[in-house]
Amino acid sequence: MKVTEIITIISSILGSGILSVFGTHILYSNKLKKEINHKGKEIIAKKIQEALCEIRDMELLIKSQEIYDVENILETRGDDVNMIEGEIIYPEIMNDWETFDGFHDNILEKRKDYEKYLSCKVALNLVFIDRYIHQLRLFLKDHGDEAFLPLWGTIFIFDLQRWQQRMDRILIKEINKHTYKLESHETKKWKHLRKKELIKQYENTILYYLKENKCSRRNKRKMEIIKNTLLELGLIKEN
């Protein structure tokens, strides 16, 4: 056999081997990249789901309610008290300053730990309740001591329930998604939703009306009744 033929055979063998190794390497690399990508998305999805569930646990605290002045009601009406419906209620988080501040601390903790994993809409609603509770605390400090908190709770429960029900619908919809994607909070989407989820939502609250004396035409009659009632009770003064 000629030298050239031997070299050709050797080259052929080596060439096919190199190509085989090279092809196997490409396939393995592609598979590895897909696995890393999938695992990365899986980790993010679990973190987002955890964040959504934690936020839902927090907002559901507003659903825990107490009957206002229940001891006096039981003493005066006895067996006639309807413990299921018909009594004036307030959110349990407004029992006293400790429970109220504890709820706000819970919100701040959730923002710190999970806000970066939330969609723009959920994050803005979290920002909203943080700012609302802070603004409410300032208002309450100017309108009575701790003993008045449950009484004010019978008024502001409507703001809190409206937000809680809205937030719960949004959270359930996102929790039930099959896939999760991170959203930046530095986008046009955030700026667009901010006006609706933060500004307009606050301007539709009882707290905003009592502070600014402004509301939509649709809510004007309702807000006036609330304000006149509070004036008669001496809880607020005319601006």
N, C-alpha and C positions, 0 to 999 in steps of 0.2 A: 504494500500500500504506500502510495506516495505521501510525502510529508504534507503536501497541500491538502490532501484528502483527510489526513488525520487531524490537521488543524481545523478543517471545516467541520468535522464531526464534533470535536471538542468544543468549538465555538457554538455549535448548534445546541449541544447539551447544556453548556454554561448559560447561553442566552435564554433558553426556555426556562431554566431554573431561576435566573435573575428576574425574568418577567413574571414568573409564578409568585416569587417572594414579594415582588413589587406590587402585584395585583392584590395579593392577600393583605399586604400592609394598608393599601388604600381602602379595601373593604372594612378592615378592622377599625381604621381611623374614623371612617364614616359612621360605623356602628357605635363607636365610643362617643362621638360627638352627639349623636342622637340620644344616647342614654344619659349623657351629662345634661343635655338640654331638657330632656323629659324630667329628670330628677330635679333640676333647678326649678322648673315650672311647678312640679309637685310640691316642693318645699314652700314656694311662694303661695300656692293655692291653700296649703294648710294654714299658713300664717294669716292669710286674708280671712279664711273661714273662722279661725280662732278670734280674730279681731271683731268680726261681725257678731259672733256669739257673745263675746264679752260686752260689747256695746248694747246688745239686746238685753242682757241681764241687768245692765244699769238702767236703761229706760223703763223696764218693767217695774222698777221700784216705785214709780209714780202710781201704779195701779193699786198699791197697798194703801188703803184708806181707813179713816176713823170716822165715827159719828161725832159731830160737834156737840159739846156739852152733854155727853151721854150720861154722866153721873146725875146731873140735875134732871134730865129727861126721865131716867129710870125712877128717881125719887118721886117725881110729881105725877108720872103717868103709869108707872108700874107695868102691868101686863099688856097695856094698850100700845106699847112701843113696838113699831115694826122694824126689826133689826135687819130685814132683807132689803126693803125699799121705802122710799118716802121720807127718810130722815135727811137732815143736812149733813153733808160729809166734807171732809178735807183730806188732803194727802198726808200720809203718815210722816213723810219727810219734813213736815212743818209742825211736828209736835213741840219742838223746842229748838234752840240755837244749835245744840249738839247734833241733832239729826239733820238739820238743814245744812249746816256746814259740812257734815259728814258726806252728804249727797254731793255737794259741790266738790269736795276733795276727790270723791269717786270719779267725777267727770274729768277733773284735771289729770288724774292718774291715767284714765283711759286715753285722753288726748296724747299724753306723753308716750305711752307704750304702743298705741295702735293707729294713731291718726295717719301716719305715713303709708299704711296698708289699705286705707279706705278709699272708695271712689269719691269723686268730687262732691256728689250730692250728699252722701252719708257724712263725709268730713265737715261740710258746711253746716249740716244740721247739728253736728256735735259742737261746732263753734257757736252756733246759735244758742243752744241751751246753756253753754258755759257763760256766755255774755248775759243771757237773760237772767240766770240765777244770780249772777254778780250784781246786775242792775236792780233786781228785786230785793236783794239784801240791803242795798243802800236805801231803797225806798222804805223798807220795813223798819230800819233803824230810825228813820225820821218820823215814823207814825206808830208809836207805841212800843212798849217793852216786850219781853219774851212771852208774857201771858196772852198777848194779842195775836201771836203767830197762828194758832188754830183758827181764830176768827178770820184773819186775812186769808188763810188757806181755803176757806169756803168760797172766797171770791176768785183767787188766782188759780184754783183747781181747774177752771175752764181753759185758761192759757196752757197750763201744764198738760192737761188731757189732750188738747188739740195737737200739741207738739208730739206727745207720746204716741198717739194713734197714727199720726202721719209717719213718724220715724219707724214705727213697728211695721207698717206696710212696706216701706222702702227696704228695711232690713230683711224681712221674710222673702221678698222678691230676689234680693241679692244672694241670700243664703241658699236659695233653691236653684241657683245657677249651676250648670254643669262645669263651667270653666270660669277661672278667675284671672283677671289681668290688672296689673298695677296701673294707676292713673297719676299723672303729674298734677300737682296743685299749683303749678306756675304756668297755666295755659289759658287760652281764650275761653275754654269751656268753664274753667273755674270762675273767671271774671263774669261770664254770662250767668252762671247759676247763682253767684253770690248775691245778686240783686233780688232774685226770687226767694232763695232759701234762707237768706240772712236778713236783708233789709226789709223786704215786703212782709215777711213772716212776723218780724218784730213790730212793724207798723200796724199789724192786725191784732195786737194783743191789748188786753185791758190795762196792763201796766203802762204801755206806751200812751194810751189815751189819758190815764190819770196824771202822767208826767207832762205830756205835751199838749193835752186837750185837742188832739187831732185824731180823726179816724175816717174810714170810708163812709160814703153816704149810706151804704147798705147797713152799716153797723151803728149809725148815729143814734137812733132811737134807743137801742139796747144799751149803749154806752152811757147815754144820758140818765137812764133809769138807775144804772149801777152807781153813777156818780152822785145823783140826788139822794139815794139811799144811804151812801157813806157819809154824805154831808149831814143828813138828819141824825145819824148815829154819832156824829162828832168825831169820826175816825179821820176825816180829812177837812181841810179848810178851803174855802173858795179862793182860787188863784187871783 
